[in-house]
Amino acid sequence: MAIEWAGLGPEVLLRLEREGAEPLRAQLEGGLREAIRSGRLQAGERLPSSRELARQLGVSRGLVQDCYGQLYAEGYLTARVGSATRVAAVAASASAVDASRTPPPAPRTDFASGVPDLASFPRADWSWAVREACRTVANADLHYGDPRGDSTLRRVLAGYLRRVRAAVADPADIVVCTGFAQGLGLVLRVLSRAGMGTVAFEDPGYGQGETLAAVTRLGFEVVPVPVDGGGIDVAALARTGVRAVVLTPAHQSPTGVVLAPDRRHALAAWAEERDAVIVEDDYDAEFRYDREPVGTLQGIAAGRVVLLGTVSKSLAPAMRLGWVACPPHLTAGIVEEKRLSDRGSPVLDQLALARLIESGRYDRHLRRMRGVYAARRQALVDALARHAPAVRLTGLAAGFHAVAHLPAGVREEGVVAAARERSVGLYGMSAFRRSGATTPAQLVMGFGNLGERAIEEGVAAVADLLSGTPAG
């Protein structure tokens, strides 16, 4: 979008060499021409008036007018009577833009997982919470403050985690962060300083995406550990010899299985025996449908588990608000890493989240969203039953994605590619596997950011691909 200016004209960075051999007018024409060709000045962007640009550059207004006139003639600029001088659309379209860097168009119906219903962000409640935070914040709290985060939010989060997630939470051991990625980075840097250079991850899990790329960049060796119907294979984990593991016990991502009770206790025993650390990603545990709520693993092994939580799924990823509930022996190190990283997260956002939770508006939003996601989950089940009954769904007990098991003979990568040509975004389980294997053929189908009608239409559009049958 072009910048719109009110009153004062915009500034443009242009350099003129007064002692150079090239005339000033030629330099000015060349500089503007190159800025447009390179895309630095884009279609529709407003340029300074001739009077203002002359003032900025310390040249005569007549020189600038002559320059603008030449660029009008060449088609680089456009202007109407009473309107500002702007970059012409034709000139900008001819600028040197690398087409290979242009992202492909987004699918009309996108079954991407991990995306909540962005349209349901509680704008009115958040606006109220921000106003309350601004109205009540003390002047002293607008300073840098405690790198752990605002004391009010830490107190509120501790109460919330104890009440809703059965966690062992002390405000002194909670560090507010900007989301899961930062929280994990803080923890791993502390573990690295303690001599741990290897960390285990569930497989399937984070696959080969950004999370593991960041872990590798920190110098860690990543060891995949298989997941089955009971969650992570604790015996296989023990055989790796690692002393740190990252997992999603409440709703394994992406399979959707819940870590079995016996494995929870086996994990706690493994961590105690090996002097190990478990990092629990509690990413969407608030959204359960078919069974009783599942508490955190941290609740039974608080001294060995680092609990990471965010509001990315409950509110929106753009909030960039999360927390680390630390075992006491790691708190000081994680706080120091946070201080060195950014000196603390935005205080007003923290206070607004605290107001949202304390007022009951956060719980009310979660209750409403459970109903929304449950209806969309049922829409996915019904649509597949009608249009592609050979596809089996699992992982439906919580969250807003499910695993679709494709029938024999159907190639995962073929379905994904063909669906994209129909403007339907489907995503294979291979993206979540460390090896990238495409068998068994499965899809991870998110429904959080899709309405019920879109789910129906999307499934109908690719039903023949999912079933492995020619379109009728």
C-alpha positions in Angstrom: 0.0 0.0 0.0 1.4 3.4 -0.9 2.1 5.8 1.9 -0.6 8.6 2.3 0.6 11.9 3.7 -1.4 14.6 5.3 -0.1 18.2 5.4 3.7 17.8 5.2 5.1 16.2 2.1 7.0 12.9 2.3 10.8 12.7 2.4 12.8 10.8 -0.2 16.4 9.8 0.3 18.3 11.1 -2.7 22.0 12.2 -2.9 23.4 14.8 -5.2 27.2 15.2 -5.8 27.7 18.9 -6.2 31.3 18.5 -7.1 30.6 15.7 -9.5 31.0 15.9 -13.3 27.3 15.0 -14.0 24.8 17.9 -13.9 22.6 18.1 -10.9 19.4 17.7 -13.0 20.8 14.5 -14.6 21.7 13.1 -11.1 18.2 13.9 -9.8 16.5 12.3 -12.8 18.7 9.2 -12.6 18.2 8.8 -8.9 14.4 8.9 -9.1 14.4 6.7 -12.2 16.5 4.1 -10.4 14.4 4.3 -7.2 11.3 3.5 -9.3 12.9 0.8 -11.4 14.3 -1.0 -8.3 10.9 -0.9 -6.5 12.2 1.4 -3.7 9.4 3.8 -4.9 6.3 1.8 -5.8 3.2 2.4 -7.8 1.0 5.1 -6.3 3.6 6.4 -3.9 3.5 10.2 -3.5 6.6 12.3 -4.2 7.4 15.6 -2.5 6.1 18.8 -4.2 8.7 20.5 -6.4 9.0 23.3 -3.8 9.5 20.8 -0.9 12.0 18.6 -2.8 14.0 21.7 -3.8 14.1 22.7 -0.2 15.2 19.2 1.0 18.0 19.1 -1.7 19.1 22.7 -1.6 18.5 23.3 -5.3 16.2 25.5 -7.3 12.6 24.7 -7.7 12.9 25.1 -11.5 15.5 22.3 -11.6 13.1 20.0 -9.8 10.2 21.0 -12.1 12.3 20.2 -15.1 13.3 16.8 -13.7 9.6 16.0 -12.9 8.6 17.0 -16.4 11.1 14.7 -18.0 10.0 11.8 -15.9 6.3 12.5 -16.7 7.2 12.3 -20.4 9.0 9.0 -19.9 6.0 7.6 -18.0 7.6 7.2 -14.6 5.4 9.8 -12.9 1.8 10.8 -13.1 -0.2 13.8 -11.8 -3.6 15.3 -12.1 -4.6 18.9 -11.5 -5.0 19.5 -7.8 -3.3 16.1 -7.0 0.2 15.2 -5.8 2.9 13.8 -8.1 2.9 10.0 -7.8 4.8 7.0 -9.2 3.0 5.7 -12.3 1.6 2.2 -12.2 3.1 1.3 -15.6 6.6 2.3 -14.6 6.4 0.3 -11.4 5.2 -2.8 -13.2 8.3 -2.6 -15.3 10.6 -2.4 -12.4 13.1 -5.1 -11.7 11.2 -7.5 -9.4 12.4 -11.1 -8.9 9.3 -13.1 -9.8 10.8 -16.2 -8.2 10.5 -14.5 -4.8 6.8 -13.8 -5.2 4.9 -16.2 -2.9 2.3 -18.4 -4.6 -1.3 -17.4 -4.2 -2.9 -18.7 -1.0 -5.5 -21.4 -1.5 -9.1 -20.3 -1.2 -9.9 -23.1 1.3 -6.9 -23.8 3.5 -6.9 -26.7 5.9 -3.7 -25.5 7.6 -3.3 -26.8 11.1 -2.3 -24.7 14.2 -4.4 -21.7 13.1 -7.2 -20.6 15.4 -10.3 -18.7 14.2 -8.7 -15.4 13.6 -12.1 -13.7 13.0 -13.2 -14.6 16.5 -10.5 -12.7 18.2 -12.4 -10.9 21.1 -11.7 -7.4 19.9 -14.2 -5.7 22.1 -13.0 -7.5 25.2 -9.3 -6.9 24.3 -10.0 -3.2 23.7 -11.7 -3.0 27.1 -8.7 -4.8 28.7 -6.2 -2.4 27.1 -8.1 0.6 28.2 -8.2 -0.8 31.8 -4.5 -1.5 31.6 -3.8 2.1 30.5 -6.1 3.6 33.1 -4.7 1.7 36.0 -1.0 1.2 35.2 1.3 2.9 37.7 3.9 5.3 36.4 6.7 3.2 37.8 5.5 0.1 35.9 6.2 1.8 32.6 9.9 1.5 33.3 11.9 -1.6 32.2 10.9 -3.6 35.3 11.4 -7.2 36.1 12.6 -9.3 33.1 10.3 -12.1 34.4 7.4 -10.0 33.4 4.8 -7.9 35.2 4.1 -9.2 38.7 0.3 -8.8 38.2 0.2 -11.1 35.1 2.5 -13.6 36.7 0.2 -13.8 39.7 -2.8 -14.2 37.5 -1.2 -16.8 35.3 -0.1 -18.8 38.3 -3.7 -18.9 39.5 -5.0 -19.7 36.1 -2.5 -22.6 35.6 -3.3 -24.1 38.9 -7.0 -23.8 38.4 -7.4 -24.9 34.8 -4.3 -27.0 34.1 -3.6 -28.5 37.5 0.0 -27.1 37.3 2.3 -26.4 40.2 2.8 -22.6 39.6 4.5 -20.0 41.7 4.5 -16.4 40.3 8.2 -16.2 41.2 9.0 -19.0 38.8 7.0 -17.7 35.8 8.8 -15.8 33.0 6.6 -14.0 30.5 7.9 -14.4 26.9 6.9 -13.5 23.4 5.6 -17.0 22.5 6.7 -20.6 22.3 9.7 -20.0 20.1 11.3 -17.5 22.5 10.4 -19.6 25.5 12.0 -22.7 24.1 15.1 -20.7 23.1 15.5 -19.4 26.6 15.2 -22.8 28.1 17.6 -24.5 25.6 20.3 -21.8 26.1 20.2 -22.5 29.8 20.5 -26.3 29.2 23.3 -25.7 26.8 25.3 -23.8 29.4 24.7 -26.8 31.7 26.4 -29.0 29.2 23.4 -30.5 27.4 24.0 -30.6 23.6 21.4 -33.1 22.6 17.6 -32.8 22.8 14.9 -35.3 21.9 11.7 -34.4 20.0 8.6 -36.4 19.3 8.4 -38.0 15.8 6.1 -37.1 14.1 6.2 -33.7 15.7 7.9 -30.6 14.6 9.3 -32.3 11.4 11.9 -30.2 9.7 10.3 -26.8 10.2 11.3 -23.6 11.9 11.4 -24.9 15.4 14.0 -27.6 14.8 15.9 -25.2 12.5 16.2 -22.8 15.5 17.2 -25.6 17.8 19.9 -26.8 15.5 21.2 -23.2 15.1 21.6 -23.1 18.9 24.1 -26.0 18.4 21.9 -28.9 19.6 21.8 -32.3 18.0 18.1 -33.3 17.5 17.1 -36.9 18.2 13.7 -38.1 17.0 11.7 -40.4 19.3 8.7 -42.3 18.0 5.1 -41.7 19.0 2.4 -44.3 19.0 -1.2 -44.6 20.3 0.0 -43.9 23.9 2.2 -41.0 23.1 6.0 -40.8 23.2 7.8 -44.2 23.5 9.5 -43.7 26.9 11.6 -46.8 26.5 12.9 -45.6 23.1 13.6 -42.2 24.7 15.6 -43.9 27.5 17.7 -45.7 24.9 18.8 -42.4 23.3 20.8 -41.4 26.4 19.6 -37.8 26.1 18.8 -35.6 29.1 16.3 -33.3 27.6 13.1 -33.8 25.6 10.4 -31.6 24.2 6.9 -33.0 23.9 3.2 -32.2 23.7 1.6 -34.6 26.2 -2.0 -33.2 26.5 -2.7 -33.4 22.7 0.3 -34.7 20.8 1.0 -32.6 17.8 0.1 -33.7 15.2 -1.3 -37.1 15.9 -3.7 -35.9 18.6 -3.1 -38.8 21.0 -2.9 -38.1 24.8 0.1 -39.3 26.7 -1.1 -42.4 28.6 -1.1 -42.3 32.4 1.5 -45.0 32.8 3.9 -43.2 30.4 3.4 -39.9 32.3 4.7 -41.6 35.4 7.4 -43.4 33.4 8.6 -40.1 32.0 8.7 -38.5 35.5 10.8 -41.5 36.7 13.1 -41.3 33.7 13.7 -37.6 34.3 14.5 -38.2 38.0 16.8 -41.1 37.3 18.7 -39.3 34.5 18.7 -35.8 36.0 16.8 -34.8 32.9 14.6 -31.9 31.9 11.2 -32.3 30.1 9.9 -29.3 28.1 6.1 -29.5 27.9 4.5 -27.6 25.1 1.0 -27.0 26.3 -0.2 -25.6 23.0 -4.0 -26.2 22.8 -5.0 -28.1 25.9 -8.0 -25.7 26.6 -10.0 -27.2 23.7 -11.2 -30.7 24.6 -14.4 -32.3 23.5 -14.8 -36.0 23.9 -13.1 -36.7 27.3 -12.3 -35.2 30.6 -9.8 -32.4 30.6 -6.2 -33.5 30.9 -3.9 -31.9 33.4 -0.3 -30.9 32.7 2.6 -33.3 33.0 4.3 -30.6 35.0 1.7 -31.1 37.7 3.2 -34.5 38.7 6.9 -33.6 38.2 7.2 -29.9 38.7 10.9 -30.1 39.6 11.7 -31.7 36.2 9.3 -30.1 33.8 9.4 -26.7 32.1 5.9 -25.8 31.1 5.5 -23.5 28.0 2.2 -21.9 27.3 0.9 -19.1 25.0 -2.3 -17.4 23.9 -1.5 -18.1 20.2 -4.2 -20.7 20.0 -6.7 -19.3 22.6 -6.6 -15.7 21.3 -4.3 -15.2 18.2 -0.7 -15.8 17.1 -0.2 -12.1 16.6 -0.5 -11.5 20.3 3.1 -12.8 20.8 2.4 -13.5 24.5 3.5 -16.6 26.3 5.0 -17.9 29.6 7.5 -20.3 31.0 6.7 -22.0 34.2 10.2 -22.9 35.4 11.5 -25.5 37.9 13.0 -23.5 40.7 16.5 -24.6 39.9 16.3 -23.2 36.3 14.4 -19.9 37.1 17.5 -17.7 37.6 19.1 -18.9 34.4 16.0 -18.4 32.3 15.4 -15.0 33.8 18.9 -13.9 32.9 18.5 -15.2 29.3 15.3 -13.2 29.0 17.0 -10.1 30.4 19.8 -10.4 27.9 17.4 -11.2 25.0 15.0 -8.2 25.2 14.9 -6.9 28.8 11.2 -8.0 29.1 8.0 -8.2 27.2 5.6 -5.3 26.6 4.0 -4.3 30.0 0.7 -2.9 28.7 0.0 -6.1 26.8 0.7 -8.1 29.9 -1.5 -6.0 32.0 -4.3 -6.3 29.4 -4.1 -10.1 29.4 -4.2 -10.1 33.2 -7.3 -7.9 33.2 -8.9 -10.2 30.5 -8.3 -13.3 32.7 -9.2 -11.7 36.0 -12.5 -10.3 34.6 -13.7 -13.8 33.4 -13.8 -12.6 29.8 -10.9 -15.0 28.9 -12.8 -18.0 30.2 -16.0 -16.8 28.5 -14.1 -16.6 25.2 -12.7 -20.1 25.6 -16.1 -21.5 26.3 -17.5 -19.9 23.2 -14.6 -21.1 21.1 -15.0 -24.7 22.3 -18.5 -24.6 20.8 -17.3 -23.1 17.6 -14.5 -25.6 17.1 -16.7 -28.5 18.1 -19.2 -27.5 15.3 -16.4 -27.3 12.8 -14.9 -30.6 13.8 -18.4 -32.2 13.3 -18.6 -30.4 9.9 -15.3 -32.1 8.9 -16.5 -35.5 10.1 -19.8 -35.2 8.2 -18.2 -33.8 5.0 -15.8 -36.7 4.8 -18.5 -39.2 5.6 -20.5 -37.9 2.7 -17.9 -37.2 0.1 -14.9 -39.5 1.0 -16.1 -42.2 3.3 -12.9 -44.3 2.7 -11.0 -41.7 4.7 -10.6 -42.4 8.4 -10.2 -39.6 10.9 -8.3 -39.7 14.2 -7.0 -37.2 16.8 -10.4 -35.5 17.2 -10.6 -35.4 21.0 -9.1 -31.9 21.3 -7.7 -28.9 19.4 -8.7 -27.9 15.9 -7.0 -30.3 13.6 -7.4 -34.0 12.8 -5.4 -36.7 11.1 -7.0 -38.1 7.9 -5.8 -41.6 7.0 -5.9 -42.0 3.2 -7.0 -45.3 1.7 -4.5 -47.8 0.2 -3.0 -46.8 -3.1 -3.5 -43.0 -2.6 -0.3 -41.1 -2.6 0.0 -38.3 0.0 2.2 -36.0 -2.1 -0.1 -36.5 -5.1 -3.2 -35.5 -3.2 -1.5 -32.4 -1.8 -0.2 -31.2 -5.2 -3.5 -31.9 -7.0 -5.6 -30.2 -4.3 -3.4 -27.1 -4.6 -4.3 -26.9 -8.3 -7.9 -26.7 -7.2 -7.0 -23.9 -4.6 -7.5 -26.2 -1.6 -4.7 -26.3 0.9 -4.0 -29.8 2.2 -0.9 -30.8 4.2 0.8 -34.2 4.5 2.0 -35.9 7.6 5.4 -36.1 5.9 6.0 -32.4 6.8 5.8 -33.4 10.5 8.1 -36.4 10.2 11.8 -35.9 10.8 12.6 -38.2 7.8 10.0 -36.6 5.6 8.5 -40.1 4.8 5.2 -40.0 2.9 4.0 -43.4 4.1 1.7 -44.2 5.7 -0.3 -41.7 3.6 -1.9 -39.2 6.0 -3.1 -35.6 6.0 -3.1 -33.2 8.9 -6.3 -31.2 8.4 -6.9 -28.0 10.4 -10.4 -26.7 10.7 -9.9 -23.8 13.2 -9.9 -21.0 10.7 -12.5 -22.4 8.4 -16.2 -21.9 8.6 -18.5 -24.9 8.3 -19.6 -24.1 4.8 -16.0 -23.7 3.7 -15.1 -27.1 5.2 -18.0 -28.7 3.3 -17.0 -27.1 0.0 -13.3 -27.8 0.4 -13.8 -31.5 1.1 -16.3 -31.8 -1.8 -13.7 -30.1 -4.1 -11.1 -32.8 -3.4 -13.2 -35.8 -2.5 -12.1 -37.8 -5.6 -8.4 -37.2 -4.7 -8.9 -38.3 -1.1 -10.8 -41.4 -2.1 -8.4 -42.3 -5.0 -11.4 -42.4 -7.5 -11.7 -40.4 -10.8 -13.9 -37.4 -10.6 -17.4 -38.1 -11.9 
